Amino acid sequence: MDVTTPRLAVALLLASVVVGTAVDRVPAREPIALGGYRVLAADFHTHSSTWSDGALTPWGLVLEAQHQGLDAIAVTGHRQTQDARSARWFSERIGGPTVLIGEEMPEIPHHVVAVRITETVDSSLDVAAQIAEIHRQGGVAIAAHPGPMFWKGFEPVMDRLDGTEICHPAIYQYEDAQASLEQFAQRTSAAAIGSSDFHGLGRLGLCRTFVFARDTSAEAIVESIRARRTVVYGLNGQAYGDPELIKLAAADGRLPKAAQPDYTPSALDRVSQLLGVAGLIGLVWSSRRGRAGPMESPSVPS
Amino acid sequence: MPSNPVQSCHTTVISLHQSRTWVLARRPLLLALVLGCAVSLGASGRFALRLIADGMLSFAFIPLSALAGFALVYRLRQPGLPFAEAVDRFFAGNTPWLWWWLAFMIAASVIPVQRHGEILAPLLITSLIPIVFSVFIDTRFFRDVMGRNRGGARLDVALQRIVAWPAGIAYFIGYASSSRDFFYLFVEIRDEIAAWVTKWT
């Protein structure tokens, strides 16, 4: 009976978790103030797992936002706000980032992200009525990843959108994605928004919005979006948003750097990856049917 | 106070390993652990305790829905094998999926973060491999361990999948999704695969 392989596998996995957890720290950050405003790094399009198709729980999302240096997130589950409420409850208790309650309405001709709403929007309404309802609740409506397949769906409401995603992870995946998002944004006066549309792969805040707000409250953040006081950095560091604020940020230098975090794994990250994968390979190998070891009790016939 | 704490601890561990609860839980827990590790690596590039635990919680519905499907079949067939051991044997059929998740983790470690979206289409396409393999393995299980004939084994595999897969998918997509969203999900999957194939051919 081979007990060495599974024991070694468990040891490797434990070592990997020890190393990975030791490196897993919330980055130290100084608050940024520019032009009399507090500059907040925000991600307005995220998904959690409990009642939506994300990989992290609402509270896991809040913790991850802290680790990714975000000051605010909108939790935008598909057609539900329960996850956002759970996330906000948790974040208030731990002194975490500002959590805005939102939802994504994934209709076939258009996806709208509603941010800072109080209840879910009736999905049977047409897009104009949906946006009117979002505004009635005091929230803002953002065009989610408005690529060419969604342009027709947004035609009736181009002048009513509060924000449009001009930076979305698709710009790193498809050659023409950045140009398409720019083309859409030029046809609307909506605020430039950068969002990760995080479901679990990639990084929360991979694309982020720098909001120039009076304070860190949800109300102030939404007011900033309505006033178009946002700056977003897209592919190759191209800046979008309020021209005066872009100049201010460029002169200061901190925002362009903060917008492009270095995701290169550190040496300890690589150690954690190698040890962990090796440990899991050992565990899966040991657990194959008919294989003896801690995964198979001696009393169970093979 | 035990005279030999190390031996006492060792005896306790052995007893735990032989307990029915451990036999019942170990392979579903392994599946949950692999899923949690995949979440941690996909979201952060490292194995961090908070993300592994969070991922295990998020994806607990997968082993639970598989267990629910199997429990129904077990109740209908009532084989001589105790439930805990039957579950343990059945979940061994998940091995192809565990290897598949390991392959995903290796890909997520190697591919730059900004291009992680490109993993999605290959992930979907290659999922056919564990889907097909686990059907073969589970058919053998229902035949050899549960004592069913070939036709009965195939029926039991289908029954288990009919319970487990819709329950898992419905929970994952979310209770607020409509049947239209469910259909559109497959349209999005098709478009994602088509875009990836176009890009690389």
Interface residues (C-beta under 8 A of the other chain):
Chain A: L13 S16 V17 V19 G20 T21 V23 D24 S49 T50 W51 S52 D53 G54 A55 L56 T57 W59 G60 L63 E64 H67 G77 H78 R79 Q80 P106 I108 T120 S123 P169 A170 Y172 Q173 Y174 G200 L201 G202 R203 L204 L206 Y263 P265 L268 D269 S272 Q273 L275 G276 V277 L280 I281 L283 V284 S287 R288 R289 P294 M295 S297 P298 S299 V300
Chain B: H17 Q18 W22 V23 R26 R27 L30 L33 V34 C37 V39 S40 L41 G42 A43 S44 G45 R46 F47 A48 L49 R50 L51 I52 D54 G55 L57 S58 F59 E85 D88 R89 A92 G93 T95 L98 W99 L102 M105 I106 A108 S109 P112 V113 Q114 R115 H116 G117 E118 I119 L120 F172 I173 G174 Y175 A176 S177 S178 R180 D181 Y184 A195 K199
